[in-house]
Amino acid sequence: QQQVKQSPQSLIVQKGGISIINCAYENTAFDYFPWYQQFPGKGPALLIAIRPDVSEKKEGRFTISFNKSAKQFSLHIMDSQPGDSATYFCAVSGANNLFFGTGTRLTVIP
Amino acid sequence: EPEVTQTPSHQVTQMGQEVILRCVPISNHLYFYWYRQILGQKVEFLVSFYNNEISEKSEIFDDQFSVERPDGSNFTLKIRSTKLEDSAMYFCASNREGNYGYTFGSGTRLTVV
């Protein structure tokens, strides 16, 4: 059973552009929604996370938008840089587990 | 910054052999996890461990798999009789509270030949 659906599968953005990745979930018991960044050969690294009691969280160039009623959340990367090129995973968490989306491979073209 | 440490970084084993993957979670963390990632695919939950017992496990975590915290620092994943399809990156993670703040190690690449 897929706990969270992520799109798009891949994304190509020009340097300075905005990258947007979307996720949707079904189980309303989830109460923590992180985004992870993964470079080849490395483990997932926490990028930014949000709890369902807020609709938006911003850290530097990274923003999570959260729509509780629609059960959707998205990652926005402003002023995208070539160094942002990586695979991004959304995730949902309930008690004692964390479920990942299928990942989005982001390529930022100089 | 505290890290989750995994060893070895790469393990090659013959089909049918037993392997043990090792992890040292962050010292004040209480919850421990194993995940796997088949090349190019998503990160899949295997098992969570708290208070010296399994809290939850996925369908992937069958009788071939076991976990153990043999001492106060190590957390191990054992695969009893490896199969070709066990080839993947295996990530250990830990957190202090069960719902958030997961920190992942750099992974062990397991290759079964």
Interface residues (C-beta under 8 A of the other chain):
Chain A: D31 Y32 P34 Y36 G41 K42 G43 P44 A45 L46 A49 F89 S93 G94 A95 N96 N97 L98 F99 F100 G101 T102 G103
Chain B: V4 Y31 Y33 Y35 Q41 K42 V43 E44 F45 S48 Y50 S55 E56 F91 A93 G98 N99 Y100 G101 Y102 T103 F104 G105 S106 G107
